[in-house]
């Protein structure tokens, strides 16, 4: 099947193996035909899947469409074995952005877990991973020159290499750093940085990123009796 990247082919092979589909009982052929498709599916991710007694063919607008066509075929095939009725499916994404958010700031996930999630996202034709990397509960991205963010603000983090390993299976990974709200992890880390550099006598560098932690401490609401007394 020409037109698929190595990572796309590997993802499809992995899913087929997980479903117990180690070999095709009928030939499956796919090709990229671009604008030769009908106008309503001649766009990124569009494809025509034709299942007939003699085999399966997938005509796609681009590599993404070819990938999605195979994913649809896999979703129709019973796990382990079984037949698929003859049919023709013409499909294309309605929305360019089809995403899922993963919050590793509050709930850390190992890279292997994220890779499994990305494979499942591909099976459901999701193409954007919204990667929530910072919040009050933790800071998960390493920034050279500000080691306190990960030394103080987080026990573990996704380093740059791990993020690059996650990219090939999706169209886009969108790292998110939540600023200026939900920044307690960063503020506490920069306070530790201030104390370290202040003790070394480097006051300009110490104050460069400092914000008073008192500004983000939540104050408890006054009790109803206190409010009544005040009024």
C-alpha positions as CSV (number, residue, x, y, z in Angstrom):
1,X,0.0,0.0,0.0
2,X,1.9,3.0,-1.3
3,X,1.6,6.5,0.3
4,X,1.8,5.6,4.0
5,X,4.7,6.8,6.1
6,X,6.7,4.2,8.1
7,X,5.1,5.4,11.4
8,X,1.6,5.2,9.9
9,X,2.2,1.7,8.6
10,X,3.7,0.6,12.0
11,X,0.6,2.0,13.8
12,X,-1.8,0.1,11.5
13,X,0.2,-3.1,11.8
14,X,0.2,-2.7,15.6
15,X,-3.6,-2.3,15.7
16,X,-4.2,-5.2,13.3
17,X,-2.0,-7.4,15.5
18,X,-3.9,-6.3,18.7
19,X,-7.1,-7.3,17.0
20,X,-5.7,-10.7,16.0
21,X,-5.7,-9.9,12.3
22,X,-2.3,-11.2,11.3
23,X,-3.1,-11.8,7.7
24,X,-5.6,-10.6,5.1
25,X,-8.1,-13.2,3.7
26,X,-8.7,-10.9,0.8
27,X,-6.2,-8.5,-0.9
28,X,-6.2,-4.9,0.3
29,X,-5.0,-2.2,-2.0
30,X,-4.7,1.5,-1.4
31,X,-3.6,4.5,-3.4
32,X,-3.6,8.3,-3.2
33,X,-5.7,9.8,-6.0
34,X,-6.1,13.4,-4.8
35,X,-8.8,15.4,-6.6
36,X,-10.1,12.4,-8.5
37,X,-12.4,11.7,-5.5
38,X,-15.9,13.3,-5.4
39,X,-15.8,16.9,-4.4
40,X,-17.3,16.4,-0.9
41,X,-14.5,14.0,0.1
42,X,-11.6,15.5,-1.9
43,X,-10.0,17.1,1.0
44,X,-7.4,16.3,3.7
45,X,-8.2,13.0,5.3
46,X,-10.9,12.0,2.7
47,X,-11.2,8.5,1.3
48,X,-13.4,6.0,-0.5
49,X,-13.4,2.5,1.0
50,X,-14.8,-0.3,-1.3
51,X,-15.3,-3.8,0.0
52,X,-16.1,-6.4,-2.6
53,X,-16.0,-10.2,-2.8
54,X,-12.7,-9.9,-4.7
55,X,-10.9,-7.7,-2.3
56,X,-10.7,-4.2,-0.7
57,X,-9.6,-1.0,-2.3
58,X,-9.0,2.4,-0.7
59,X,-8.8,5.6,-2.8
60,X,-7.5,8.5,-0.7
61,X,-7.1,12.2,-1.1
62,X,-3.8,12.1,0.8
63,X,-1.7,9.9,3.2
64,X,-4.0,10.8,6.1
65,X,-7.0,9.6,4.1
66,X,-5.3,6.3,3.3
67,X,-4.5,5.9,7.0
68,X,-8.1,6.6,8.0
69,X,-9.5,4.3,5.3
70,X,-7.5,1.4,6.8
71,X,-8.6,2.3,10.3
72,X,-12.2,2.1,9.2
73,X,-11.6,-1.3,7.6
74,X,-10.0,-2.5,10.9
75,X,-13.0,-1.2,12.9
76,X,-15.4,-3.2,10.6
77,X,-13.5,-6.4,10.9
78,X,-14.4,-8.8,13.8
79,X,-11.5,-9.3,16.2
80,X,-9.7,-12.5,15.5
81,X,-11.5,-13.5,12.3
82,X,-14.7,-13.0,10.4
83,X,-16.2,-11.7,7.3
84,X,-17.1,-8.1,6.4
85,X,-20.2,-7.4,4.2
86,X,-19.7,-5.7,0.8
87,X,-20.1,-2.0,1.0
88,X,-18.7,1.4,-0.2
89,X,-17.9,4.1,2.3
90,X,-17.1,7.7,1.3
91,X,-15.8,9.7,4.3
92,X,-13.9,12.9,5.1
93,X,-13.3,14.8,8.3
94,X,-15.9,17.5,9.0
95,X,-13.5,19.4,11.3
96,X,-9.8,19.8,10.8
97,X,-9.1,19.9,14.6
98,X,-10.2,16.6,16.2
99,X,-8.4,16.5,19.6
100,X,-8.1,15.2,23.1
101,X,-6.6,16.8,26.1
102,X,-4.2,15.0,28.4
103,X,-3.5,16.7,31.8
104,X,-0.1,15.5,33.0
105,X,0.3,18.5,35.3
106,X,-2.2,17.1,37.8
107,X,-1.9,13.4,36.9
108,X,1.4,12.3,35.6
109,X,1.5,9.6,32.9
110,X,4.4,7.5,31.8
111,X,5.5,7.9,28.1
112,X,4.4,4.4,27.3
113,X,0.9,5.2,28.5
114,X,0.8,8.2,26.3
115,X,2.0,6.3,23.3
116,X,-0.8,3.7,23.8
117,X,-3.3,6.6,24.0
118,X,-2.0,8.1,20.8
119,X,-2.4,4.7,19.0
120,X,-6.1,4.7,20.2
121,X,-6.5,8.3,19.1
122,X,-5.4,7.3,15.6
123,X,-7.9,4.4,15.6
124,X,-10.7,7.0,16.2
125,X,-9.3,9.5,13.7
126,X,-8.3,12.1,16.3
127,X,-5.4,14.2,15.1
128,X,-4.5,16.7,17.9
129,X,-3.1,15.9,21.3
130,X,-3.6,18.8,23.7
131,X,-0.8,18.3,26.1
132,X,-1.5,20.2,29.4
133,X,2.0,20.6,30.9
134,X,1.6,23.0,33.8
135,X,-0.9,23.9,36.5
136,X,-1.0,24.6,40.2
137,X,-0.2,21.0,41.0
138,X,2.9,20.6,38.9
139,X,5.2,21.7,36.1
140,X,6.1,19.1,33.6
141,X,8.4,20.6,30.9
142,X,12.1,21.2,31.3
143,X,13.4,24.7,30.5
144,X,17.2,25.1,30.4
145,X,18.3,27.9,32.7
146,X,15.4,27.6,35.1
147,X,16.1,24.2,36.7
148,X,13.9,25.0,39.7
149,X,10.8,24.5,37.6
150,X,11.4,20.8,37.5
151,X,13.6,20.5,40.6
152,X,11.0,22.1,42.8
153,X,7.8,22.4,40.7
154,X,7.7,18.7,39.7
155,X,9.2,15.4,40.6
156,X,9.1,14.1,37.1
157,X,8.9,15.7,33.7
158,X,8.6,15.1,30.0
159,X,11.9,16.1,28.6
160,X,12.4,17.3,25.0
161,X,13.4,13.9,23.7
162,X,10.3,12.2,25.0
163,X,8.2,14.9,23.4
164,X,9.8,14.3,20.0
165,X,9.1,10.6,20.3
166,X,5.4,11.3,20.6
167,X,5.1,13.4,17.5
168,X,5.2,11.0,14.6
169,X,1.8,9.3,15.2
170,X,-0.3,12.5,15.2
171,X,-0.6,15.5,12.9
172,X,0.2,17.7,15.8
173,X,1.0,17.7,19.5
174,X,0.1,21.1,21.2
175,X,2.1,21.6,24.5
176,X,0.2,23.9,26.8
177,X,1.7,26.0,29.6
178,X,-1.1,27.6,31.7
179,X,-0.1,31.2,32.3
180,X,-0.7,33.5,34.2
181,X,-3.5,31.5,35.9
182,X,-2.9,28.2,37.7
183,X,0.8,29.1,38.1
184,X,1.5,28.1,41.7
185,X,4.1,25.5,40.7
186,X,6.0,28.0,38.7
187,X,5.7,30.7,41.4
188,X,6.9,28.4,44.2
189,X,9.8,27.3,42.0
190,X,10.9,30.8,41.2
191,X,10.7,31.7,44.9
192,X,13.2,28.8,45.5
193,X,15.3,30.2,42.7
194,X,15.2,33.7,44.3
195,X,16.4,32.3,47.7
196,X,19.3,30.4,46.0
197,X,20.6,33.3,44.0
198,X,19.9,35.8,46.8
199,X,22.1,33.8,49.1
200,X,24.9,34.0,46.4
201,X,24.6,37.8,46.3
202,X,23.2,37.9,42.8
203,X,20.2,40.1,43.5
204,X,19.4,41.1,39.8
205,X,19.2,37.5,38.7
206,X,17.4,36.5,41.8
207,X,14.6,39.0,41.2
208,X,14.3,38.4,37.4
209,X,11.4,35.9,37.6
210,X,10.2,36.3,41.1
211,X,6.5,36.9,42.0
212,X,5.3,37.1,45.6
213,X,3.7,33.8,46.6
214,X,1.4,35.6,48.8
215,X,-0.5,36.9,45.8
216,X,-1.7,33.4,44.8
217,X,-2.5,32.0,48.2
218,X,-6.3,31.5,48.4
219,X,-7.9,33.3,51.4
220,X,-10.6,31.5,53.2
221,X,-14.0,33.2,53.0
222,X,-15.3,34.8,56.1
223,X,-17.9,32.9,58.0
224,X,-21.5,34.0,57.9
225,X,-21.3,35.2,61.5
226,X,-18.3,37.4,60.6
227,X,-20.1,38.8,57.6
228,X,-23.2,39.5,59.7
229,X,-21.1,41.2,62.3
230,X,-19.3,43.3,59.7
231,X,-22.6,44.4,58.2
